[in-house]
């Protein structure tokens, strides 16, 4: 049965459906980057509120800017904005529901002016973002906005026809200012430390390049709350589509599968109101930073800690990697010895329990998260999630051996060939450049970390360089498993 408004009443009783009248829902939020995570997280929280009879004026209008976004536009248009969310518990049980909080989708390149007009609509009071870590156009070392980006340059030259997120959002805000309409809040939901502050700097830099006066106004008037978001959401596969059709009789072009755990910590800083997020389980706080650091340096950095070693060892499913005690021990050691010492105090949070919960979450076979997903876009991830841990520990004279080994495992993975001689499809915006450099690893152990744009000055620190060289040499001569055994002092284990 095709997923649509008219078919909602005919779905099986095992599938929860919106209890609210979707025709009464109006858009109050425009979201850039509608993908699996957004639909498993923010859109789910809003649907939860709507099922309580609240936030019906806070529906979501998706906005796409990338050519690939046409797929999401077509999928959501074909289903009246509905999609199936399959939440999989570690014990194999499921919670399946149809989410109805997305009420519209605009593909901005079709009509940039219409997109800007929608952003200027007074009903829109929040613009939210999940544009990935690489979508903020910042230099990985300086952290400054890259004004030399050709797409950004094009939007600065022809601001009336914007095509980037920066150009569209700023054009919408500029039009609101000219019309005397209050600005919206820009709410980042990406895995970046201080994501709101980063977004503010990037959008302000773009706005100031357009018009210094407008840039100053944006910086002063537009709130950018920080947030921490967490829910493991693998890429949807054809097997997921077939499963939803076979089990529930639903023809859904793009269902979402995720784990049962979810967390959203949000700074309560909004210009024109907000939904009652706290009634849906969101933690509204004054300072998000300690929670962000906990998640980025324990969960996200650990993802990088398992994926390259795991792939090189022959694993393709995350749960299989972590169920090998050698890997789980390595991850816990990394979290305890190198990540945790860099964290701020977290009153009321049991970090030991949190770390063991992470291992449990990674081990959830029903989520079927892939090693390939975690290996992708490493050049946007390692500099933001792992290198701050390295720099803080070096400055404090603390150990960096395990962090250096994770970087070495990336360098070995980026060579593009696994331990069996099979090719590795490196998915990264810098893939060609990274692979070319990584293929020189054997003749020059320092070649990969000599990239100061990604790694800063760690090459100059003997403690890091020595640990990195040891791990990389071991990966070349002994392989991933033996390298991990040496790192954690473990005896050989079955894998």
C-alpha positions as CSV (number, residue, x, y, z in Angstrom):
1,X,0.0,0.0,0.0
2,X,1.5,3.3,-1.1
3,X,2.2,5.6,1.9
4,X,-0.1,8.7,1.7
5,X,-2.6,10.7,3.7
6,X,-5.5,8.8,2.2
7,X,-4.0,5.4,3.1
8,X,-3.1,6.2,6.7
9,X,-6.3,4.7,8.1
10,X,-5.7,1.4,6.3
11,X,-2.3,0.7,7.8
12,X,-1.8,-2.3,10.1
13,X,-2.5,-1.8,13.8
14,X,1.2,-2.5,14.6
15,X,2.1,0.8,12.8
16,X,1.4,4.0,14.8
17,X,0.1,6.8,12.7
18,X,-0.4,10.6,13.4
19,X,-3.3,11.1,15.8
20,X,-3.5,14.8,14.7
21,X,-5.1,16.3,11.7
22,X,-2.3,16.9,9.3
23,X,-4.3,19.3,7.3
24,X,-4.2,21.6,10.3
25,X,-0.4,21.6,10.5
26,X,1.4,24.6,9.1
27,X,5.1,25.2,8.5
28,X,7.0,27.1,11.2
29,X,10.4,25.6,10.5
30,X,12.5,25.4,7.3
31,X,15.0,22.6,7.5
32,X,18.1,22.3,5.3
33,X,19.5,18.8,4.9
34,X,16.5,16.5,5.2
35,X,18.0,13.1,5.5
36,X,17.8,10.0,7.7
37,X,19.1,11.6,10.8
38,X,16.8,14.6,10.7
39,X,13.8,12.4,10.2
40,X,14.8,10.0,13.0
41,X,15.5,13.0,15.3
42,X,14.1,16.5,15.0
43,X,11.1,15.6,12.9
44,X,10.3,12.7,15.2
45,X,10.4,15.1,18.3
46,X,8.0,17.4,16.5
47,X,5.7,14.6,15.5
48,X,5.7,13.5,19.2
49,X,4.6,17.0,20.2
50,X,1.9,17.0,17.5
51,X,0.6,13.7,18.8
52,X,0.1,15.6,22.1
53,X,-2.0,18.2,20.3
54,X,0.8,20.8,20.4
55,X,3.1,22.6,17.9
56,X,0.7,22.3,15.0
57,X,2.1,25.6,13.7
58,X,5.6,24.2,13.8
59,X,5.5,21.9,10.9
60,X,8.6,21.4,8.8
61,X,9.2,22.6,5.3
62,X,12.3,20.8,3.9
63,X,14.6,22.8,1.7
64,X,17.1,21.1,-0.7
65,X,20.1,22.8,-2.3
66,X,22.2,19.9,-3.6
67,X,21.5,18.1,-6.9
68,X,21.2,14.9,-4.9
69,X,18.3,16.4,-2.8
70,X,15.9,15.8,-5.7
71,X,15.7,12.2,-4.5
72,X,14.3,13.3,-1.1
73,X,12.0,15.8,-2.8
74,X,10.6,13.1,-5.0
75,X,10.3,10.6,-2.2
76,X,8.5,12.9,0.2
77,X,6.3,14.5,-2.5
78,X,5.1,11.0,-3.5
79,X,4.1,10.2,0.1
80,X,2.5,13.6,1.1
81,X,5.6,14.2,3.3
82,X,5.0,11.0,5.3
83,X,7.6,8.3,6.0
84,X,8.0,5.2,8.1
85,X,10.3,5.3,11.2
86,X,11.5,1.9,12.3
87,X,13.1,2.0,15.8
88,X,15.1,-1.1,16.5
89,X,15.8,-2.1,20.1
90,X,18.9,-4.3,21.0
91,X,16.5,-7.2,22.0
92,X,15.1,-7.2,18.5
93,X,11.8,-5.5,19.3
94,X,10.6,-2.6,17.2
95,X,8.6,0.5,17.4
96,X,7.2,1.4,14.0
97,X,5.3,4.6,13.3
98,X,4.5,7.0,10.4
99,X,5.9,10.5,11.0
100,X,3.8,13.4,9.8
101,X,5.6,16.5,10.8
102,X,7.1,17.3,7.4
103,X,4.4,19.1,5.4
104,X,6.3,20.6,2.5
105,X,9.6,20.3,0.5
106,X,11.2,23.0,-1.7
107,X,14.1,22.2,-4.0
108,X,15.7,25.7,-4.1
109,X,17.5,25.4,-7.4
110,X,14.1,25.1,-9.2
111,X,13.2,28.6,-8.2
112,X,15.7,30.4,-5.8
113,X,13.5,33.4,-5.5
114,X,10.5,31.4,-4.4
115,X,12.8,29.7,-1.8
116,X,13.9,33.1,-0.5
117,X,10.2,34.3,-0.3
118,X,9.4,31.2,1.8
119,X,12.3,32.0,4.1
120,X,10.9,35.5,4.4
121,X,7.4,34.3,5.4
122,X,6.6,35.5,8.9
123,X,5.2,32.1,9.7
124,X,8.8,30.7,9.5
125,X,10.4,31.3,12.9
126,X,13.2,28.7,12.9
127,X,15.6,27.6,10.2
128,X,17.4,24.4,11.2
129,X,20.3,22.6,9.7
130,X,21.7,19.1,9.3
131,X,24.1,19.9,6.4
132,X,26.9,17.5,7.7
133,X,30.2,18.6,9.3
134,X,31.5,19.7,5.9
135,X,28.5,21.9,5.1
136,X,29.7,24.9,7.1
137,X,32.5,25.9,4.6
138,X,35.1,26.4,7.3
139,X,38.8,25.9,7.1
140,X,39.7,22.8,9.2
141,X,42.6,24.5,11.0
142,X,41.8,28.2,11.0
143,X,38.1,27.7,11.5
144,X,37.4,30.7,9.3
145,X,34.8,31.0,6.6
146,X,36.2,30.1,3.1
147,X,35.2,33.1,1.0
148,X,37.2,31.5,-1.9
149,X,34.7,28.7,-2.3
150,X,33.4,29.0,-6.0
151,X,29.8,28.5,-5.0
152,X,30.0,31.1,-2.2
153,X,31.7,33.5,-4.7
154,X,28.9,33.0,-7.1
155,X,26.3,33.8,-4.5
156,X,28.2,36.9,-3.5
157,X,28.3,38.1,-7.1
158,X,24.6,37.4,-7.8
159,X,22.9,37.5,-4.4
160,X,19.5,37.7,-6.1
161,X,19.9,34.1,-7.3
162,X,21.4,32.3,-4.3
163,X,22.2,28.6,-4.5
164,X,24.1,27.8,-1.3
165,X,22.6,27.5,2.2
166,X,24.4,30.6,3.2
167,X,23.1,32.6,0.2
168,X,19.5,31.4,0.7
169,X,19.4,32.0,4.5
170,X,21.0,35.4,4.3
171,X,18.7,36.5,1.4
172,X,15.7,35.4,3.5
173,X,17.0,37.3,6.5
174,X,17.8,40.4,4.4
175,X,14.3,40.4,2.9
176,X,12.7,40.1,6.4
177,X,14.8,43.0,7.6
178,X,13.8,45.2,4.7
179,X,10.1,44.3,5.3
180,X,10.2,44.8,9.0
181,X,9.7,41.1,9.8
182,X,11.4,39.7,12.9
183,X,14.4,37.4,12.1
184,X,14.1,33.6,12.5
185,X,16.4,31.6,14.7
186,X,19.1,29.5,13.0
187,X,19.3,26.1,14.8
188,X,22.2,23.9,13.9
189,X,21.8,20.1,14.6
190,X,25.2,19.0,13.2
191,X,28.0,17.1,15.0
192,X,30.3,20.1,15.5
193,X,31.5,21.4,18.8
194,X,29.7,24.7,19.5
195,X,27.6,24.1,16.4
196,X,25.5,27.2,17.0
197,X,28.6,29.4,17.4
198,X,30.2,27.9,14.3
199,X,27.0,28.5,12.3
200,X,26.9,32.1,13.6
201,X,30.4,32.8,12.6
202,X,30.0,31.3,9.1
203,X,26.7,33.0,8.3
204,X,27.9,36.3,9.7
205,X,31.0,36.1,7.6
206,X,29.0,35.5,4.5
207,X,26.5,38.3,5.4
208,X,29.4,40.8,6.1
209,X,30.9,39.9,2.7
210,X,27.6,40.9,1.1
211,X,27.2,44.0,3.2
212,X,29.1,44.9,6.4
213,X,26.0,46.6,7.9
214,X,23.8,43.6,7.2
215,X,26.5,41.3,8.7
216,X,26.6,43.4,11.9
217,X,22.7,43.3,12.1
218,X,22.7,39.5,11.6
219,X,25.3,39.0,14.3
220,X,23.4,41.1,16.8
221,X,19.8,40.0,16.0
222,X,19.8,36.4,14.9
223,X,20.1,33.7,17.6
224,X,22.1,30.6,16.9
225,X,21.5,28.2,19.8
226,X,24.0,25.4,20.4
227,X,22.8,21.9,20.5
228,X,23.9,18.3,21.0
229,X,22.1,15.6,19.0
230,X,22.5,11.9,19.2
231,X,20.8,8.9,17.5
232,X,22.5,6.3,15.4
233,X,20.8,6.3,12.0
234,X,22.3,4.1,9.3
235,X,21.8,4.9,5.6
236,X,18.5,3.5,4.3
237,X,19.0,0.4,2.1
238,X,16.9,-1.4,-0.4
239,X,16.7,-4.2,2.2
240,X,15.0,-1.7,4.6
241,X,12.4,-0.8,1.9
242,X,11.7,-4.4,1.2
243,X,11.4,-5.1,4.9
244,X,8.9,-2.3,5.5
245,X,6.9,-3.5,2.5
246,X,7.0,-7.2,3.6
247,X,6.3,-6.7,7.3
248,X,3.9,-3.8,7.3
249,X,2.5,-3.7,3.7
250,X,3.8,-0.2,3.2
251,X,5.3,1.1,0.0
252,X,7.7,3.7,1.3
253,X,10.4,5.2,-1.1
254,X,12.6,6.3,1.8
255,X,11.8,4.8,5.3
256,X,14.2,5.5,8.2
257,X,15.8,2.9,10.5
258,X,17.4,3.9,13.8
259,X,18.4,2.7,17.2
260,X,16.1,3.1,20.3
261,X,18.4,5.6,22.0
262,X,17.9,9.3,21.3
263,X,19.1,12.5,22.9
264,X,18.8,16.2,22.1
265,X,20.3,18.9,24.4
266,X,19.4,22.4,23.3
267,X,20.3,25.9,24.4
268,X,17.1,27.8,25.0
269,X,17.9,30.9,22.9
270,X,15.2,31.7,20.3
271,X,14.1,34.9,18.6
272,X,10.5,34.3,17.8
273,X,9.4,31.5,20.0
274,X,9.9,27.7,19.7
275,X,7.9,24.5,20.1
276,X,7.6,23.1,23.6
277,X,10.5,20.8,22.9
278,X,10.9,20.0,26.6
279,X,7.5,18.2,26.5
280,X,8.9,15.8,23.9
281,X,11.9,14.9,25.9
282,X,14.5,17.5,24.8
283,X,16.8,18.8,27.4
284,X,16.7,22.6,27.4
285,X,19.9,24.0,29.1
286,X,21.9,27.2,29.5
287,X,25.2,25.6,28.4
288,X,25.4,22.8,25.9
289,X,29.2,22.6,25.6
290,X,29.8,19.9,28.3
291,X,27.2,17.6,26.7
292,X,28.6,18.3,23.2
293,X,32.1,17.4,24.3
294,X,30.9,14.2,25.9
295,X,29.2,13.1,22.7
296,X,31.7,14.2,20.2
297,X,34.8,12.9,22.0
298,X,33.2,9.7,23.3
299,X,30.7,8.5,20.7
300,X,31.9,10.2,17.5
301,X,35.6,9.8,18.1
302,X,35.0,6.2,19.1
303,X,33.2,5.6,15.8
304,X,36.4,6.6,14.1
305,X,38.3,4.5,16.5
306,X,36.5,1.3,15.3
307,X,35.8,1.9,11.7
308,X,39.2,1.9,10.0
309,X,40.7,-0.8,12.1
310,X,37.4,-2.7,11.7
311,X,37.4,-2.4,7.9
312,X,41.1,-3.4,7.6
313,X,40.3,-6.5,9.8
314,X,37.6,-7.5,7.4
315,X,34.5,-6.3,9.2
316,X,31.7,-4.6,7.4
317,X,29.0,-4.4,10.2
318,X,29.6,-2.1,13.2
319,X,28.0,-4.6,15.6
320,X,30.4,-7.3,14.5
321,X,33.4,-5.1,15.2
322,X,32.4,-4.1,18.7
323,X,31.4,-7.7,19.7
324,X,35.0,-8.6,19.3
325,X,36.3,-8.0,22.9
326,X,39.6,-6.7,21.4
327,X,37.8,-3.8,19.8
328,X,35.5,-3.0,22.7
329,X,38.5,-3.0,25.1
330,X,40.4,-0.7,22.7
331,X,37.4,1.7,22.6
332,X,36.9,1.8,26.3
333,X,40.7,2.3,26.9
334,X,40.6,5.3,24.4
335,X,37.5,6.8,26.1
336,X,38.9,6.3,29.6
337,X,42.6,7.3,29.1
338,X,42.5,9.9,26.4
339,X,39.0,11.3,25.7
340,X,37.6,11.5,29.2
341,X,40.4,13.7,30.6
342,X,39.5,16.4,28.1
343,X,35.9,16.6,29.2
344,X,34.3,19.4,31.3
345,X,32.5,18.4,34.5
346,X,29.0,17.0,33.8
347,X,27.0,17.1,37.0
348,X,24.5,14.3,37.2
349,X,26.0,12.3,34.3
350,X,27.6,8.9,35.1
351,X,30.3,8.8,32.5
352,X,31.2,5.2,33.2
353,X,27.7,4.1,32.5
354,X,27.5,6.3,29.4
355,X,30.7,4.8,28.0
356,X,29.4,1.2,28.5
357,X,26.0,2.2,27.1
358,X,27.9,3.3,23.9
359,X,29.4,-0.1,23.5
360,X,26.0,-1.6,23.9
361,X,24.5,0.8,21.3
362,X,27.3,0.0,18.9
363,X,26.6,-3.7,19.4
364,X,22.9,-3.4,18.3
365,X,22.8,-5.9,15.4
366,X,19.2,-4.9,14.5
367,X,20.3,-1.3,13.6
368,X,22.8,-2.9,11.1
369,X,25.0,0.2,11.0
370,X,27.8,-0.2,8.5
371,X,31.5,0.3,8.9
372,X,31.5,2.1,5.5
373,X,29.2,4.8,6.8
374,X,31.6,5.6,9.6
375,X,34.6,5.6,7.3
376,X,33.0,8.2,5.0
377,X,34.0,11.9,5.0
378,X,36.8,11.4,7.4
379,X,38.5,14.6,6.5
380,X,35.5,16.5,7.9
381,X,35.3,14.3,11.0
382,X,38.7,13.5,12.3
383,X,39.8,17.2,12.6
384,X,36.6,18.1,14.5
385,X,36.2,15.0,16.7
386,X,39.6,13.5,17.4
387,X,42.3,16.1,16.8
388,X,41.0,18.4,19.6
389,X,41.5,15.5,22.0
390,X,45.0,15.1,20.7
391,X,45.9,18.8,21.0
392,X,44.5,19.1,24.5
393,X,46.3,16.0,25.7
394,X,49.6,17.1,24.2
395,X,49.3,20.5,25.8
396,X,48.6,18.9,29.2
397,X,51.4,16.3,28.8
398,X,48.9,13.4,28.8
399,X,49.0,10.2,26.6
400,X,48.1,10.3,22.9
401,X,49.1,6.8,21.9
402,X,45.6,5.5,21.2
403,X,44.5,8.6,19.4
404,X,47.7,8.5,17.2
405,X,46.8,4.9,16.4
406,X,43.3,5.9,15.2
407,X,44.9,8.5,12.9
408,X,47.3,5.9,11.7
409,X,44.4,3.5,11.0
410,X,42.8,6.2,8.8
411,X,46.1,6.7,7.0
412,X,46.4,3.0,6.3
413,X,42.7,2.8,5.2
414,X,43.1,5.8,2.9
415,X,45.7,3.9,0.9
416,X,42.7,2.4,-0.8
417,X,43.7,-1.3,-0.5
418,X,42.8,-3.6,2.4
419,X,45.0,-6.2,4.0
420,X,43.8,-8.8,1.5
421,X,44.8,-6.7,-1.5
422,X,41.2,-5.8,-2.3
423,X,40.4,-2.1,-3.2
424,X,38.8,0.2,-0.7
425,X,36.3,2.7,-2.0
426,X,37.4,5.8,-0.1
427,X,34.4,8.2,0.2
428,X,35.6,11.7,1.1
429,X,35.5,15.1,-0.5
430,X,39.4,14.9,-0.5
431,X,39.5,11.2,-1.5
432,X,41.8,11.7,-4.5
433,X,44.2,13.9,-2.7
434,X,44.2,11.7,0.5
435,X,44.7,8.4,-1.4
436,X,47.6,9.9,-3.4
437,X,49.4,11.0,-0.2
438,X,48.5,7.8,1.8
439,X,50.0,5.6,-0.9
440,X,53.4,7.1,0.0
441,X,53.0,5.9,3.6
442,X,55.5,3.1,3.4
443,X,58.3,5.2,2.0
444,X,57.5,8.2,4.1
445,X,55.8,7.4,7.4
446,X,55.0,11.1,8.0
447,X,53.4,11.9,4.6
448,X,49.8,11.6,5.7
449,X,50.1,13.7,8.9
450,X,52.1,16.4,7.1
451,X,48.8,17.9,5.9
452,X,48.6,20.8,8.3
453,X,45.2,21.8,7.1
454,X,43.8,18.5,8.6
455,X,46.2,17.9,11.4
456,X,47.7,21.2,12.5
457,X,51.2,21.0,14.0
458,X,51.0,17.5,15.5
459,X,53.8,16.4,13.1
460,X,56.1,18.7,15.1
461,X,55.4,16.9,18.4
462,X,57.7,13.9,19.0
463,X,55.2,12.2,21.3
464,X,52.5,12.1,18.7
465,X,54.8,11.5,15.7
466,X,56.5,8.5,17.4
467,X,53.2,6.9,18.5
468,X,51.7,7.4,15.0
469,X,54.8,5.9,13.3
470,X,54.7,2.9,15.5
471,X,51.1,2.2,14.8
472,X,51.4,2.8,11.1
473,X,54.4,0.6,10.8
474,X,52.6,-2.1,12.7
475,X,49.6,-1.9,10.5
476,X,51.8,-2.4,7.4
477,X,53.8,-5.3,8.8
478,X,51.4,-7.0,11.3
479,X,47.9,-5.9,10.4
480,X,45.0,-4.4,12.3
481,X,44.3,-7.2,14.8
482,X,47.9,-7.6,15.9
483,X,48.3,-3.8,16.1
484,X,45.3,-3.5,18.4
485,X,46.6,-6.4,20.5
486,X,49.8,-4.5,21.1
487,X,48.0,-1.3,21.9
488,X,45.8,-2.8,24.6
489,X,48.3,-5.4,25.8
490,X,45.9,-8.1,24.9
491,X,46.5,-11.7,24.0
492,X,45.3,-13.0,20.6
493,X,41.5,-13.3,20.5
494,X,39.2,-15.0,18.0
495,X,37.7,-12.7,15.5
